[in-house]
């Protein structure tokens, strides 16, 4: 009998201990909870929220589940043992990252797109009702995110998906060599004739505000947030890690890229040759102009000198005309005789001074 009494006391103490321990639970700073009674929610405990977020959540509870209490903050909480259960959910930013998926762009390019997202449980009560667990949430996110990725990328060209800036692309610094540059959403080849002159306007790609990867992802995020609200989920961010071509297409794409770079380098060379010819022609023109001016100046100086010398000679010859005749006769005689040692002349003519009195010439 005594042994039975001790056994009953032990069972009662164990039951009381179980009741006491089961009546309290803790919610940490990284958790949020929903308290259920017979499967129905009676209380929601959330973590750190702004006053605006708390007001929105309270408004949703009042409209959809009246009578459910809302609490905030980590700590020790009470529940009725055996009658009430606690569902704990993570209150941190969670990760979504699935394998790459195939996407077809607007210009019929096939891509392997690998994206990731960050999300958190915004409404734990709605989350519990719609998806129940994080694995269920990931399944819903997979449908939402990749459907929106395919939809938005399918409305964009490949060049708009791989770009995230608004800078012009195509020929790089080559655009500084020409003046006829316009912007378009496609790059067209230019024509260069035999003389190296550009015959067609260069068109460079410039992203409009509604295009480019950044704008595409913003539209994806907004659409996914709106759809995820039905599951009590808030999408924090979505990003594309990789957007690759299928392996079977990469070799052909690299070949086209190489051919395009070769065409661009040929354009550089052609424009360089044209500019070189222009520089050489201008230099030759300047050299010819300088030489012509120098020749003109030299001839002018030489003419002035010859004129001055002739005037000096004329003045001297006018003062002594007989002496001038004598000198000219000697020069003529020297030219006539050459290397001959003798000459026979008469006493008349241009050599008469040879038989005249030398004093007559002074």
FENLIN-V211777 format. One record per backbone hydrogen bond with DSSP energy under -1.0 kcal/mol. NH is the residue of the N-H (numbers start at 1). CO is the residue of the C=O. If there is no record, write none. Layout:
nh;co
NH;CO
NH;CO
This chain:
nh;co
5;1
6;2
7;3
8;4
9;5
10;6
11;7
12;8
13;9
14;10
15;11
16;12
17;13
18;14
19;15
20;16
21;17
22;18
25;77
27;75
31;28
32;89
33;45
34;87
35;43
36;85
37;40
38;83
40;37
42;35
43;35
44;69
45;33
46;71
54;50
55;51
56;52
57;53
58;54
59;55
60;56
61;57
62;58
63;59
64;60
65;61
68;65
69;42
71;44
73;46
75;27
77;25
79;23
83;81
84;80
85;36
87;34
89;32
91;30
94;119
96;117
101;113
103;111
105;109
106;156
108;105
111;103
112;244
113;101
114;242
116;239
117;96
118;237
119;94
120;234
122;232
123;232
127;123
128;124
129;125
130;126
131;127
132;127
133;131
137;133
138;134
139;135
140;136
141;137
142;138
143;139
144;140
145;141
146;142
147;143
148;144
149;145
150;146
151;147
152;148
153;149
154;150
156;153
161;157
162;158
169;205
174;171
175;172
176;173
177;174
181;179
182;202
184;204
193;197
196;193
199;191
202;180
204;182
206;184
211;208
213;163
216;212
217;213
218;214
219;215
220;216
221;217
222;218
223;219
224;220
225;221
226;222
227;223
228;224
229;225
231;228
232;229
233;228
234;120
236;118
237;118
239;116
241;114
242;114
244;112
249;246
253;249
254;250
255;251
256;252
257;253
258;254
259;255
260;256
261;257
262;258
263;259
264;260
265;261
266;262
267;263
268;264
269;265
270;266
271;267
272;268
273;269
274;270
275;271
276;272
277;273
278;274
279;275
280;276
281;277
282;278
283;279
284;280
285;281
286;282
287;283
288;284
289;285
290;286
291;287
292;288
293;289
294;290
295;291
296;292
297;293
298;294
299;295
300;296
301;297
302;298
303;299
304;300
305;301
306;302
307;303
308;304
309;305
310;306
311;307
312;308
313;309
314;310
315;311
316;312
317;313
318;314
319;315
320;316
324;320
325;321
326;322
327;323
328;324
329;325
330;326
331;327
332;328
333;329
334;330
335;331
336;332
337;333
338;334
340;337
352;349
354;351
355;352
360;357
361;358
362;359
